Amino acid sequence: MHDILVKGGLVVDGTGNPAKPLDLTIDGTKIAGLHKPSESRGSLAIDAKGMIVCPGFIDIHSHSEISLLSNPLAESKIRQGVTTELLGNCGTSPAPAIGNAREELAHSAEIRDVQIDWTTLDEYFLRLQNVRPSVNAGSLVGADTLRRSVIGASNVAATADQLEGMKRLLADSMLDGAFGLSSGLIYAPGCFASTEELIALASTAASLDGIYTSHIRGEGRTLEKAVAEAIRIGREAHIRVEISHHKACSPANWGKVNETIKMIENARAEGVDVSFDVYPYTASHTSLDSLLPPWARDGGREAIRSRLGDPVLRARIAKEMQTPASDWEDTAADIGWEKIVAVGFRNKANRRFENKSVKEIADALGKLPEEAAMDLMLDEDFHVCGIFHEILEDDVMTVIKHPLAAIVSDAEAEAPYDQTGKSATHPRAYGTFPRVLKRYVFEKGLFSLEEAIRKMTSWPAQRIGLEDRGVLAKGMAADVVVFDPKTVRDHATFEDSHRYPEGIVHVIVNGTMTIENGEHTRERAGLVLKHRPRIA
């Protein structure tokens, strides 16, 4: 008799193969097998009649580094079927926590009441495993974090010695189990790194069989140039490349994803292993200070604060937020201040502005929008974020239906009742994976159910080199989702973001029932997943 029997369901194994009526058995933490119905028995029998049985969803673009420590139940992720998260994206990772990198990590962690008591990635992994999260988690190493650790937040070129220092920290972190290198090239200090610096770091990651993921240098007016840079890094560093949350931002750039996908396909034909991921929404979510021109962010938060307090420099910043240099991202003027919604307020006096557009806030304060935005950054000590309604639905569909696309949330694990629930958030934190199923499979018929599951399971596992998850097969880790295709849907909206999805009936993590009949069992069976480099 097996430990768990999932019987009567339609199995979608994650490979893209057609669904089959099979029973699934689990012994301990592993899948024991797939069987013809009624051939097996289990100590715990789960009736999956009328339901889909598939691998746990693998979110390879997550930002739960701190939130898993403050609330290891990982409610918003596990309730939508996510059983594995890859942390350390967009250039920022939990380690190495040295110098300015440690200061910035502490600044981010303070709003979650988390103390930074680690320096290396191995020490962070120990802290994470000790809290026993409900989901599995691995990590990348952030190029921005490496730069902060060795150089700081200044806009300077890395010396030969500094570059070697970053490469050593990267190699150490990968030997600790990191899956590769990430970059965030619209953020400071990532935007100060040259392509050559990134190639050098990516080459180190490649030597340890890692991947390079990138929030590329521009997703608006410089989109094609930024994709070309990512492809060049892949070509010259001989590394797998994952372009993060691929999209075209602001109306003037809508449709460009058709060209960038052709660029990616051509690069693959030439032998560059490049792909991309996507979230199923028409709005992005990031820090409001990302609207500041790069020069204004040189030196970090205190330097920014000083510039915003200088009338001459503040006037220059305000002008450039409206009319940027041609080699920088789209501005608020391109997007429209009315389409940038402020969230994440800590200052009680500002909480009345939660989920209001910057234009609405500015009108209420009798200020210009750029002045209101700068004041909010200062008032909130640069914690305030923006939800940017800047993406075309047709572009989302173009990207998401492509065979190279993986599905990701680009969100941290949240819960309505903890610190994360005190302000509005992007609905992708709660609804990404059910939304893909409901909207793009069952409503729009954009691709098959089997293809959707592949994009959520075996394909992201393959991209990062995760060998024991993402497919339902004998001997694989027992991460399993059982969902009802008739009821599965997202409920989180931009207006009401902290809402769990519907139809994710059971979730098993490493053989442990974690979601049962739609409710969290409070079990925390997630593991820290470590990359094991193949060194030639």
Secondary structure per residue as TSV (DSSP state, phi and psi in degrees):
chain	resnum	aa	ss	phi	psi
A	1	M	-	360.0	134.4
A	2	H	E	-84.1	164.7
A	3	D	E	-68.7	-45.2
A	4	I	E	-133.5	137.4
A	5	L	E	-123.3	121.6
A	6	V	E	-103.7	109.3
A	7	K	E	-118.6	148.6
A	8	G	S	82.2	4.9
A	9	G	-	-93.7	172.5
A	10	L	E	-100.0	113.4
A	11	V	E	-87.0	123.6
A	12	V	-	-111.2	106.8
A	13	D	-	-79.9	-4.7
A	14	G	S	99.3	-13.7
A	15	T	S	-85.6	-12.3
A	16	G	S	99.6	-7.7
A	17	N	-	-66.7	155.7
A	18	P	-	-59.7	147.5
A	19	A	-	-63.1	147.0
A	20	K	E	-137.4	144.7
A	21	P	E	-76.6	105.6
A	22	L	-	-140.7	155.9
A	23	D	E	-95.7	148.4
A	24	L	E	-120.4	135.5
A	25	T	E	-119.4	149.0
A	26	I	E	-131.1	134.3
A	27	D	E	-124.6	121.3
A	28	G	T	63.3	-124.2
A	29	T	T	-101.3	5.5
A	30	K	E	-121.2	155.9
A	31	I	E	-75.5	124.8
A	32	A	E	-82.8	-30.5
A	33	G	E	165.9	172.4
A	34	L	E	-118.1	133.1
A	35	H	E	-135.9	156.1
A	36	K	-	-61.2	144.8
A	37	P	T	-52.5	141.5
A	38	S	T	74.4	8.9
A	39	E	S	-92.0	-9.7
A	40	S	-	-130.2	164.8
A	41	R	-	-133.9	155.4
A	42	G	E	-143.3	151.2
A	43	S	E	-61.8	-37.5
A	44	L	E	-116.2	118.0
A	45	A	E	-106.2	126.6
A	46	I	E	-109.6	119.8
A	47	D	E	-82.6	109.9
A	48	A	-	-107.7	23.3
A	49	K	T	-58.5	129.7
A	50	G	T	80.2	4.5
A	51	M	-	-117.3	166.0
A	52	I	E	-100.0	133.3
A	53	V	E	-113.1	123.0
A	54	C	E	-147.1	170.6
A	55	P	E	-64.5	155.8
A	56	G	-	-60.5	143.8
A	57	F	E	-74.2	141.8
A	58	I	E	-113.9	111.0
A	59	D	E	-96.5	96.3
A	60	I	S	-86.6	4.3
A	61	H	S	-131.8	87.3
A	62	S	B	-124.7	159.9
A	63	H	-	-129.7	41.6
A	64	S	-	-94.4	21.1
A	65	E	T	-53.4	-44.7
A	66	I	T	-94.0	-39.3
A	67	S	H	-65.1	-29.6
A	68	L	H	-66.5	-27.4
A	69	L	H	-77.7	-35.7
A	70	S	H	-82.2	-29.4
A	71	N	-	-146.7	88.0
A	72	P	T	-69.3	-6.1
A	73	L	T	-66.6	-21.9
A	74	A	-	50.7	47.6
A	75	E	H	-55.6	-49.7
A	76	S	H	-67.4	-25.1
A	77	K	H	-86.2	-52.1
A	78	I	H	-64.9	-31.9
A	79	R	T	-73.9	-13.7
A	80	Q	T	-103.7	11.2
A	81	G	T	95.9	3.3
A	82	V	E	-76.2	124.0
A	83	T	E	-112.6	-11.8
A	84	T	E	-140.8	133.7
A	85	E	E	-122.0	141.0
A	86	L	E	-106.3	117.1
A	87	L	E	-91.6	178.6
A	88	G	-	78.9	27.4
A	89	N	-	-86.7	170.8
A	90	C	T	58.3	28.8
A	91	G	T	87.5	-6.0
A	92	T	-	-119.3	122.7
A	93	S	-	-127.1	164.8
A	94	P	S	-72.1	-11.4
A	95	A	-	-157.2	157.5
A	96	P	-	-72.2	137.9
A	97	A	-	-100.4	82.5
A	98	I	-	-130.3	139.8
A	99	G	H	56.2	-129.6
A	100	N	H	-63.8	-30.0
A	101	A	H	-62.8	-39.4
A	102	R	H	-66.7	-41.1
A	103	E	H	-61.0	-45.0
A	104	E	H	-69.1	-37.4
A	105	L	H	-63.9	-41.9
A	106	A	H	-64.3	-37.3
A	107	H	H	-62.5	-41.1
A	108	S	H	-70.9	-36.8
A	109	A	H	-77.8	-20.3
A	110	E	G	-64.4	-29.8
A	111	I	G	-75.7	-9.4
A	112	R	G	-107.9	5.9
A	113	D	T	57.6	38.5
A	114	V	-	-109.0	129.1
A	115	Q	-	-91.1	136.1
A	116	I	-	-85.6	103.0
A	117	D	-	-117.8	25.9
A	118	W	-	-132.3	161.7
A	119	T	-	-123.0	-48.0
A	120	T	S	-93.2	166.0
A	121	L	H	-66.1	-36.6
A	122	D	H	-60.6	-39.9
A	123	E	H	-68.5	-37.5
A	124	Y	H	-63.3	-44.0
A	125	F	H	-59.1	-38.8
A	126	L	H	-63.7	-43.3
A	127	R	H	-61.5	-43.4
A	128	L	H	-65.7	-43.6
A	129	Q	H	-66.2	-31.9
A	130	N	H	-67.1	-26.8
A	131	V	H	-85.2	-9.3
A	132	R	-	53.5	74.7
A	133	P	-	-69.1	160.2
A	134	S	S	-77.6	-15.0
A	135	V	S	-118.4	157.2
A	136	N	E	-74.5	151.9
A	137	A	E	-148.3	135.0
A	138	G	E	-122.2	-177.3
A	139	S	E	-148.9	153.1
A	140	L	-	-97.3	174.3
A	141	V	E	-111.4	128.6
A	142	G	E	-83.3	131.2
A	143	A	H	-64.8	-34.5
A	144	D	H	-64.1	-41.1
A	145	T	H	-64.6	-40.0
A	146	L	H	-62.2	-43.4
A	147	R	H	-64.4	-45.3
A	148	R	H	-60.9	-37.9
A	149	S	H	-66.6	-35.0
A	150	V	H	-103.5	-41.4
A	151	I	T	-105.6	-35.8
A	152	G	-	104.3	-157.1
A	153	A	S	-101.5	10.4
A	154	S	S	-86.0	153.3
A	155	N	-	-85.6	80.6
A	156	V	-	-134.2	153.2
A	157	A	-	-75.7	141.8
A	158	A	-	-69.3	132.6
A	159	T	-	-73.4	169.9
A	160	A	H	-59.8	-41.4
A	161	D	H	-67.5	-40.1
A	162	Q	H	-65.7	-40.1
A	163	L	H	-63.4	-40.8
A	164	E	H	-63.9	-36.1
A	165	G	H	-64.2	-42.0
A	166	M	H	-64.8	-41.3
A	167	K	H	-64.2	-37.4
A	168	R	H	-65.3	-44.3
A	169	L	H	-63.3	-38.8
A	170	L	H	-63.8	-47.4
A	171	A	H	-62.1	-42.6
A	172	D	H	-59.8	-42.8
A	173	S	H	-68.1	-36.6
A	174	M	H	-70.0	-34.8
A	175	L	H	-69.7	-22.2
A	176	D	T	-76.7	-12.3
A	177	G	T	123.6	6.7
A	178	A	-	-66.2	148.3
A	179	F	-	-87.5	-7.0
A	180	G	E	155.7	-157.7
A	181	L	E	-116.7	139.2
A	182	S	E	-121.7	155.9
A	183	S	E	-133.9	152.4
A	184	G	E	-130.0	88.6
A	185	L	T	-89.6	4.0
A	186	I	T	-99.3	-7.9
A	187	Y	S	-100.3	154.8
A	188	A	T	-90.8	139.1
A	189	P	T	-92.2	9.5
A	190	G	G	-59.2	-35.1
A	191	C	G	-67.9	-13.6
A	192	F	G	-87.5	-9.7
A	193	A	-	-80.0	135.4
A	194	S	-	-78.1	162.1
A	195	T	H	-59.9	-38.0
A	196	E	H	-64.3	-37.8
A	197	E	H	-63.0	-42.4
A	198	L	H	-67.8	-37.0
A	199	I	H	-62.9	-41.7
A	200	A	H	-63.2	-44.2
A	201	L	H	-67.4	-43.2
A	202	A	H	-63.3	-33.0
A	203	S	H	-64.3	-37.9
A	204	T	H	-64.5	-44.8
A	205	A	H	-61.6	-40.3
A	206	A	H	-63.3	-36.4
A	207	S	H	-65.1	-18.7
A	208	L	T	-111.3	24.7
A	209	D	T	63.0	34.3
A	210	G	-	-96.7	175.0
A	211	I	E	-109.5	157.1
A	212	Y	E	-114.7	117.7
A	213	T	E	-111.3	145.2
A	214	S	E	-143.8	125.4
A	215	H	E	-77.9	98.8
A	216	I	-	-64.2	171.4
A	217	R	S	-70.1	-10.6
A	218	G	-	-168.5	140.1
A	219	E	S	-120.6	14.4
A	220	G	S	-125.8	-112.8
A	221	R	T	-62.9	-24.9
A	222	T	T	-104.9	21.9
A	223	L	H	-57.4	-52.2
A	224	E	H	-62.9	-41.0
A	225	K	H	-62.6	-38.6
A	226	A	H	-69.9	-39.9
A	227	V	H	-64.4	-40.6
A	228	A	H	-60.3	-38.1
A	229	E	H	-64.6	-44.3
A	230	A	H	-60.7	-40.9
A	231	I	H	-65.0	-41.5
A	232	R	H	-60.8	-42.5
A	233	I	H	-61.2	-43.1
A	234	G	H	-61.9	-42.7
A	235	R	H	-65.5	-48.6
A	236	E	H	-80.4	-25.6
A	237	A	H	-94.1	-7.2
A	238	H	T	55.6	54.0
A	239	I	-	-133.4	149.3
A	240	R	E	-65.6	138.3
A	241	V	E	-122.2	134.6
A	242	E	E	-122.6	113.0
A	243	I	E	-81.0	119.4
A	244	S	T	-76.5	142.7
A	245	H	T	33.4	62.9
A	246	H	-	-64.7	132.3
A	247	K	-	-168.3	171.9
A	248	A	-	-123.7	120.3
A	249	C	-	-98.5	138.7
A	250	S	S	77.8	146.0
A	251	P	G	-53.4	-36.2
A	252	A	G	-63.9	-18.0
A	253	N	G	-110.2	-1.2
A	254	W	T	-59.5	138.3
A	255	G	T	97.0	-16.6
A	256	K	T	-63.0	-21.4
A	257	V	H	-62.9	-23.9
A	258	N	H	-63.9	-38.5
A	259	E	H	-75.1	-41.8
A	260	T	H	-68.1	-33.5
A	261	I	H	-65.1	-38.3
A	262	K	H	-62.4	-39.6
A	263	M	H	-60.1	-42.9
A	264	I	H	-67.0	-43.3
A	265	E	H	-62.2	-41.2
A	266	N	H	-65.1	-40.2
A	267	A	H	-63.3	-41.2
A	268	R	H	-63.5	-38.0
A	269	A	H	-63.9	-24.9
A	270	E	T	-90.9	0.7
A	271	G	T	101.5	6.2
A	272	V	-	-90.4	122.2
A	273	D	-	-85.3	87.8
A	274	V	E	-125.9	137.9
A	275	S	E	-145.1	-166.0
A	276	F	E	-156.0	167.0
A	277	D	E	-131.2	173.5
A	278	V	E	-160.3	148.0
A	279	Y	-	-109.9	151.4
A	280	P	S	-90.3	52.1
A	281	Y	-	-139.6	160.6
A	282	T	S	-102.9	20.8
A	283	A	-	-139.4	144.1
A	284	S	E	-99.1	177.3
A	285	H	E	-152.9	116.6
A	286	T	E	-158.7	-179.5
A	287	S	E	-65.1	142.2
A	288	L	G	-65.5	-29.8
A	289	D	G	-70.5	-6.6
A	290	S	G	-65.8	-13.6
A	291	L	G	-75.8	-16.7
A	292	L	S	-71.3	143.8
A	293	P	-	-63.2	151.8
A	294	P	G	-54.6	-41.9
A	295	W	G	-60.2	-30.6
A	296	A	G	-73.7	-17.0
A	297	R	G	-100.4	0.7
A	298	D	T	-60.8	124.4
A	299	G	T	99.0	-7.3
A	300	G	-	95.7	-170.9
A	301	R	H	-60.4	-44.5
A	302	E	H	-67.2	-36.0
A	303	A	H	-66.6	-39.8
A	304	I	H	-63.0	-45.3
A	305	R	H	-57.1	-42.8
A	306	S	H	-63.5	-43.1
A	307	R	H	-66.1	-39.5
A	308	L	H	-69.0	-18.5
A	309	G	T	-91.0	-6.1
A	310	D	S	-95.3	116.4
A	311	P	H	-56.2	-39.0
A	312	V	H	-69.2	-48.6
A	313	L	H	-68.1	-37.1
A	314	R	H	-61.6	-40.5
A	315	A	H	-64.5	-39.7
A	316	R	H	-64.3	-43.5
A	317	I	H	-61.1	-45.7
A	318	A	H	-58.9	-41.8
A	319	K	H	-64.7	-43.8
A	320	E	H	-74.7	-22.6
A	321	M	H	-66.2	-24.5
A	322	Q	H	-95.0	-35.2
A	323	T	S	-135.4	90.1
A	324	P	-	-81.5	169.0
A	325	A	-	-65.2	152.6
A	326	S	T	-68.5	-17.1
A	327	D	T	-97.0	13.0
A	328	W	S	-116.3	175.2
A	329	E	-	-64.4	169.2
A	330	D	-	-63.7	151.0
A	331	T	-	-103.4	179.9
A	332	A	H	-61.3	-30.5
A	333	A	H	-66.0	-36.1
A	334	D	H	-68.0	-39.6
A	335	I	H	-82.3	-44.2
A	336	G	-	104.7	119.5
A	337	W	G	-58.7	-27.4
A	338	E	G	-71.2	-13.5
A	339	K	G	-104.3	6.6
A	340	I	E	-108.7	111.6
A	341	V	E	-103.6	127.2
A	342	A	E	-86.5	133.8
A	343	V	E	-141.2	160.6
A	344	G	-	91.6	28.8
A	345	F	-	-73.1	139.3
A	346	R	-	-109.0	-33.2
A	347	N	S	-70.4	121.8
A	348	K	G	-57.1	-35.2
A	349	A	G	-66.8	-22.1
A	350	N	G	-98.0	-7.7
A	351	R	G	-65.8	-18.0
A	352	R	G	-65.7	-16.9
A	353	F	G	-94.2	1.0
A	354	E	T	-55.3	128.7
A	355	N	T	67.7	22.6
A	356	K	E	-104.7	149.8
A	357	S	E	-71.4	156.5
A	358	V	H	-60.9	-34.9
A	359	K	H	-62.3	-44.9
A	360	E	H	-62.3	-41.6
A	361	I	H	-64.7	-45.3
A	362	A	H	-61.1	-42.9
A	363	D	H	-62.2	-40.0
A	364	A	H	-65.9	-31.5
A	365	L	H	-93.1	-7.4
A	366	G	T	69.7	36.7
A	367	K	S	-125.2	164.4
A	368	L	-	-70.3	149.0
A	369	P	H	-57.6	-40.7
A	370	E	H	-66.1	-34.3
A	371	E	H	-69.4	-42.2
A	372	A	H	-61.8	-41.7
A	373	A	H	-62.3	-44.2
A	374	M	H	-65.5	-39.3
A	375	D	H	-64.7	-39.1
A	376	L	H	-63.8	-40.7
A	377	M	H	-57.6	-45.5
A	378	L	H	-68.1	-47.2
A	379	D	H	-59.3	-34.1
A	380	E	T	-100.1	12.4
A	381	D	T	51.4	38.7
A	382	F	T	66.1	20.8
A	383	H	-	-88.7	-20.7
A	384	V	-	-68.1	142.2
A	385	C	E	-118.5	170.5
A	386	G	E	-128.4	142.7
A	387	I	E	-102.7	119.2
A	388	F	E	-104.9	109.2
A	389	H	-	-85.7	88.5
A	390	E	-	-139.3	12.3
A	391	I	-	-120.9	143.0
A	392	L	-	-88.5	133.4
A	393	E	H	-58.6	-38.1
A	394	D	H	-61.7	-36.2
A	395	D	H	-67.2	-41.0
A	396	V	H	-56.6	-45.4
A	397	M	H	-68.0	-37.9
A	398	T	H	-59.4	-44.9
A	399	V	H	-72.3	-46.3
A	400	I	H	-70.1	-27.7
A	401	K	T	-82.5	-12.8
A	402	H	S	-68.8	140.6
A	403	P	T	-58.8	-23.0
A	404	L	T	-81.9	-8.7
A	405	A	E	-82.6	129.5
A	406	A	E	-100.8	153.5
A	407	I	E	-94.1	130.5
A	408	V	-	-137.8	162.5
A	409	S	-	-97.0	-29.7
A	410	D	-	53.8	40.4
A	411	A	B	-142.5	158.7
A	412	E	-	-88.6	162.1
A	413	A	-	-69.9	131.8
A	414	E	-	-132.6	174.1
A	415	A	-	-154.4	144.4
A	416	P	T	-63.5	-22.7
A	417	Y	T	-101.4	-6.6
A	418	D	S	-107.4	-163.5
A	419	Q	G	-55.7	-37.0
A	420	T	G	-67.5	-22.5
A	421	G	G	-85.5	1.4
A	422	K	G	-80.7	-12.6
A	423	S	S	-139.8	165.1
A	424	A	-	-65.1	157.2
A	425	T	-	-141.0	179.0
A	426	H	-	-79.2	134.8
A	427	P	T	-62.7	-13.9
A	428	R	H	-62.2	-24.2
A	429	A	H	-62.1	-28.0
A	430	Y	H	-111.0	-24.5
A	431	G	H	-122.8	-2.0
A	432	T	H	-49.9	-58.0
A	433	F	H	-73.4	-44.3
A	434	P	H	-61.4	-33.2
A	435	R	H	-63.8	-42.0
A	436	V	I	-59.4	-45.1
A	437	L	I	-63.5	-50.3
A	438	K	I	-68.2	-52.3
A	439	R	I	-78.6	-47.3
A	440	Y	I	-95.0	-21.8
A	441	V	I	-95.2	-60.6
A	442	F	I	-82.3	-31.1
A	443	E	I	-91.6	-51.7
A	444	K	S	-93.9	-16.8
A	445	G	-	60.4	33.3
A	446	L	-	-68.7	-33.1
A	447	F	S	-155.7	170.9
A	448	S	-	-76.1	162.9
A	449	L	H	-59.2	-42.9
A	450	E	H	-61.6	-38.8
A	451	E	H	-69.3	-39.7
A	452	A	H	-59.6	-45.8
A	453	I	H	-65.1	-38.3
A	454	R	H	-59.8	-41.6
A	455	K	H	-64.9	-21.6
A	456	M	H	-100.2	-8.6
A	457	T	T	-133.0	-84.0
A	458	S	H	-68.5	-34.2
A	459	W	H	-67.9	-51.0
A	460	P	H	-62.0	-35.4
A	461	A	H	-61.5	-42.6
A	462	Q	H	-64.3	-40.4
A	463	R	H	-61.4	-39.5
A	464	I	H	-95.7	-5.4
A	465	G	T	84.4	34.4
A	466	L	-	-95.6	107.7
A	467	E	-	-91.4	-20.1
A	468	D	S	-109.1	13.8
A	469	R	S	-140.5	164.0
A	470	G	S	100.7	-8.5
A	471	V	S	-139.3	140.1
A	472	L	-	-87.1	106.3
A	473	A	-	-158.3	156.2
A	474	K	T	-56.1	131.9
A	475	G	T	90.4	-12.4
A	476	M	S	-77.6	158.5
A	477	A	B	-59.5	140.4
A	478	A	-	-85.1	69.0
A	479	D	-	-104.5	113.0
A	480	V	E	-137.6	140.2
A	481	V	E	-119.1	136.0
A	482	V	E	-120.2	117.2
A	483	F	E	-131.4	156.9
A	484	D	-	-94.3	111.8
A	485	P	T	-65.6	-18.7
A	486	K	T	-80.3	-26.7
A	487	T	T	-118.0	-9.5
A	488	V	-	-62.8	130.3
A	489	R	B	-171.5	158.1
A	490	D	-	-89.2	148.7
A	491	H	-	-119.3	-14.3
A	492	A	-	-70.7	135.4
A	493	T	-	-127.6	171.2
A	494	F	S	-66.5	-30.0
A	495	E	S	-82.0	-29.0
A	496	D	S	-139.3	82.3
A	497	S	-	-86.1	-26.0
A	498	H	-	-91.4	66.1
A	499	R	-	-130.0	128.1
A	500	Y	-	-70.8	154.3
A	501	P	-	-78.0	177.5
A	502	E	B	-120.7	152.0
A	503	G	-	93.5	-7.5
A	504	I	E	-86.6	97.6
A	505	V	E	-83.8	-47.9
A	506	H	E	-134.2	141.5
A	507	V	E	-134.4	126.6
A	508	I	E	-112.5	129.3
A	509	V	E	-120.4	118.0
A	510	N	T	50.5	43.0
A	511	G	T	79.1	6.0
A	512	T	E	-112.4	127.4
A	513	M	E	-67.4	114.5
A	514	T	E	-110.8	-37.2
A	515	I	E	-115.6	124.0
A	516	E	E	-128.9	120.6
A	517	N	T	52.7	39.5
A	518	G	T	82.8	0.8
A	519	E	E	-119.2	147.8
A	520	H	E	-73.4	128.4
A	521	T	-	-81.8	-5.5
A	522	R	-	75.7	5.7
A	523	E	-	-71.8	146.1
A	524	R	-	-134.8	83.3
A	525	A	-	-107.1	11.8
A	526	G	-	-66.8	153.3
A	527	L	-	-119.8	153.8
A	528	V	B	-78.3	123.6
A	529	L	-	-100.6	128.5
A	530	K	-	-118.7	134.2
A	531	H	-	-71.9	136.0
A	532	R	-	-111.1	99.1
A	533	P	-	-61.7	138.6
A	534	R	-	-90.9	110.2
A	535	I	-	-102.5	120.5
A	536	A	-	-67.7	360.0
